[in-house]
Amino acid sequence: MNLEKGQMAPDFEAKIETGETIKLSDYRGKKVVLYFYPKDATPGCTAQACNLRDNYEALQKAGYVVFGVSSDAEKSHVKFKEKQELPFSLIADTDLKVHEAYGTWQEKNTFGKTYMGTVRTTFVIDEEGKISEIIEKVNTKDHTAQILN
């Protein structure tokens, strides 16, 4: 699915690392950062998560709720969140329904090997549930600045 700025963000129901089920529509009235990343505890994903962690207060002051989304299971998310002291929730999208709704599960190619995986993308969603920004060229070391600008 190709989403564009101004479109309604696809609603979804998914589990976070605690096992609790959340729905995107429950966050209407708040700005939401939904960032898709390939894998817990890998260098780029850790850099991105830590940048958001280190600037979390600024994101909160700007009115954002942050969710990381990967295909990793809840157990992996718990370890990653605890080790990196992440103040936001991680969505365990093991059935790839959220990835598919946002078009972030795609064919990738590394060294001539083709496989399916997460394309690192961030969706900024406004208080009405519309996509206000899509960040496709994510700077993992300074992602907060990309969101706030």
C-alpha positions as CSV (number, residue, x, y, z in Angstrom):
1,M,0.0,0.0,0.0
2,N,1.3,3.4,-0.9
3,L,0.3,5.9,1.7
4,E,0.6,9.7,1.3
5,K,0.7,12.7,3.4
6,G,-2.9,13.9,4.2
7,Q,-4.4,10.4,4.1
8,M,-6.0,8.8,7.2
9,A,-3.4,6.6,8.8
10,P,-4.6,2.9,8.7
11,D,-6.1,2.0,12.1
12,F,-4.7,-1.2,13.6
13,E,-4.9,-3.3,16.7
14,A,-1.6,-4.8,17.9
15,K,0.3,-6.0,21.0
16,I,3.1,-4.1,22.6
17,E,5.9,-5.6,24.6
18,T,3.9,-5.9,27.8
19,G,1.3,-8.1,26.0
20,E,-1.3,-5.3,26.2
21,T,-3.3,-4.7,23.0
22,I,-3.4,-1.1,21.7
23,K,-5.4,0.5,18.8
24,L,-4.1,3.5,16.9
25,S,-7.6,5.0,17.1
26,D,-7.3,5.1,20.9
27,Y,-4.7,7.9,20.4
28,R,-6.9,10.3,18.5
29,G,-6.3,13.8,19.9
30,K,-2.6,13.1,20.2
31,K,0.2,13.2,17.7
32,V,1.8,9.8,17.1
33,V,5.2,8.8,15.8
34,L,5.0,5.3,14.3
35,Y,8.5,4.2,13.4
36,F,9.1,0.9,11.6
37,Y,12.6,-0.7,12.1
38,P,14.0,-4.0,11.0
39,K,15.3,-5.7,14.2
40,D,15.8,-5.3,17.9
41,A,19.4,-4.9,19.2
42,T,21.0,-4.3,15.8
43,P,23.4,-1.3,15.4
44,G,21.2,1.0,13.3
45,C,18.0,0.1,15.1
46,T,19.7,0.7,18.5
47,A,21.1,4.0,17.3
48,Q,17.6,5.1,16.2
49,A,15.9,4.0,19.4
50,C,18.5,5.6,21.6
51,N,18.2,8.9,19.7
52,L,14.5,8.9,20.3
53,R,15.1,7.9,23.9
54,D,17.6,10.7,24.5
55,N,15.2,13.3,23.0
56,Y,12.0,11.8,24.4
57,E,11.3,14.8,26.6
58,A,11.4,17.1,23.5
59,L,9.1,14.8,21.7
60,Q,6.7,14.7,24.6
61,K,6.8,18.5,24.9
62,A,5.8,18.7,21.2
63,G,2.9,16.4,22.0
64,Y,4.0,13.1,20.5
65,V,3.4,9.6,21.6
66,V,6.1,7.3,20.2
67,F,5.7,3.6,19.1
68,G,8.4,1.5,17.5
69,V,7.2,-1.3,15.2
70,S,9.1,-4.4,14.2
71,S,8.3,-8.0,13.4
72,D,10.2,-9.1,16.5
73,A,8.2,-10.9,19.3
74,E,7.2,-9.4,22.6
75,K,10.0,-11.2,24.5
76,S,12.7,-9.7,22.2
77,H,11.1,-6.2,22.6
78,V,11.1,-6.6,26.4
79,K,14.9,-7.3,26.4
80,F,15.6,-4.5,23.9
81,K,13.5,-2.0,25.8
82,E,15.0,-2.9,29.2
83,K,18.6,-2.9,27.9
84,Q,18.3,0.5,26.2
85,E,16.0,2.0,28.8
86,L,13.5,3.0,26.2
87,P,10.6,5.2,27.6
88,F,8.2,4.3,24.8
89,S,6.4,1.1,23.7
90,L,7.4,-1.3,21.0
91,I,4.8,-3.0,18.9
92,A,5.3,-6.7,18.2
93,D,4.0,-7.1,14.7
94,T,4.8,-10.8,14.3
95,D,1.9,-11.4,11.9
96,L,3.0,-8.3,9.8
97,K,-0.5,-6.8,9.6
98,V,0.7,-3.4,10.7
99,H,3.7,-3.6,8.3
100,E,1.4,-4.5,5.4
101,A,-1.1,-1.8,6.2
102,Y,1.7,0.8,6.1
103,G,3.6,-0.7,3.1
104,T,6.8,-1.3,5.1
105,W,7.2,-5.0,4.5
106,Q,8.9,-5.2,1.1
107,E,11.4,-7.1,-1.0
108,K,14.9,-6.1,-0.1
109,N,18.2,-6.9,-1.8
110,T,21.6,-7.2,0.0
111,F,24.7,-8.4,-1.9
112,G,22.5,-9.9,-4.6
113,K,20.4,-11.9,-2.1
114,T,16.6,-11.1,-2.2
115,Y,14.5,-11.4,0.9
116,M,11.4,-9.8,2.5
117,G,12.0,-7.4,5.3
118,T,11.1,-4.1,7.0
119,V,11.9,-0.9,5.2
120,R,12.9,1.6,7.8
121,T,10.1,4.3,7.6
122,T,8.5,6.7,10.1
123,F,5.0,8.0,9.9
124,V,4.0,11.1,11.8
125,I,0.3,11.1,12.5
126,D,-1.7,14.2,13.6
127,E,-4.4,14.5,16.2
128,E,-7.1,13.7,13.7
129,G,-5.4,10.5,12.6
130,K,-4.1,11.8,9.3
131,I,-0.5,11.2,8.1
132,S,1.3,14.6,8.4
133,E,4.7,13.3,7.5
134,I,6.4,10.2,6.0
135,I,10.1,9.9,6.6
136,E,11.7,7.4,4.3
137,K,15.3,8.4,4.5
138,V,15.7,7.9,8.2
139,N,18.8,9.3,9.9
140,T,19.2,6.8,12.7
141,K,21.6,9.0,14.7
142,D,19.4,12.2,14.5
143,H,15.9,10.9,13.9
144,T,14.3,13.2,16.5
145,A,15.4,16.3,14.5
146,Q,13.8,14.8,11.4
147,I,10.5,14.3,13.3
148,L,10.5,17.8,14.9
149,N,11.4,19.7,11.8
